[in-house]
Amino acid sequence: MDNKPEPTERSRDREGVLTDNDRLLYLMDEISRGARRIYDAKIARIGLNQTQWRIIGQLLRDPALTQVEIAKKLELESATIGQAVAALCEDGVLERQRAESDRRAWQLILTEKLDDMLPELRGSADQIHDLLWRGITADDKRVLGQILAQVSANLNHLKGEAR
């Protein structure tokens, strides 16, 4: 027995409002949020929260980023980033130095303590990847990577136009 209410005229008018393009964006968002939540749970046991591991991830991708640049990339308030960076510095995972190019900016340096944590961080990520990519070929991932790179480039173009 299906307890779904009968569609009303108004709800029938709403059918088709969401397109396949909308559904793809929602799906990408669900995947990203879900993977982050699972990774959060795995790395919490080594004492990192989401903001902290995202800062580390940004620095692994581009070690020259300043604290302000990371805040912009992660779309987080500078106070939030500042608190996370302070905790990482206190734990010995990061060092904060004044940037050579702008003495007002903080340059963040990854330490040897992080190097000791990387195998566990990598292992946790690999466990998630093994599950996420199950049944998907390397060629499929390559094509998906190309498609997402183009979508990202299009988005960056739109961001430039919006300024």
Stockholm file with secondary structure:
# STOCKHOLM 1.0

chainA/1-163         MDNKPEPTERSRDREGVLTDNDRLLYLMDEISRGARRIYDAKIARIGLNQTQWRIIGQLLRDPALTQVEIAKKLELESATIGQAVAALCEDGVLERQRAESDRRAWQLILTEKLDDMLPELRGSADQIHDLLWRGITADDKRVLGQILAQVSANLNHLKGEAR
#=GR chainA/1-163 SS CCCCCCCCHHHHHHTTCSCHHHHHHHHHHHHHHHHHHHHHHHHHTTTCCHHHHHHHHHHHHCTTCBHHHHHHHHTCCHHHHHHHHHHHHHTTSEEEEECSSCTTSEEEEECHHHHHHHHHHHHHHHHHHHHHTTTCCHHHHHHHHHHHHHHHHHHHHHHHHHC
#=GC SS_cons         CCCCCCCCHHHHHHTTCSCHHHHHHHHHHHHHHHHHHHHHHHHHTTTCCHHHHHHHHHHHHCTTCBHHHHHHHHTCCHHHHHHHHHHHHHTTSEEEEECSSCTTSEEEEECHHHHHHHHHHHHHHHHHHHHHTTTCCHHHHHHHHHHHHHHHHHHHHHHHHHC
//
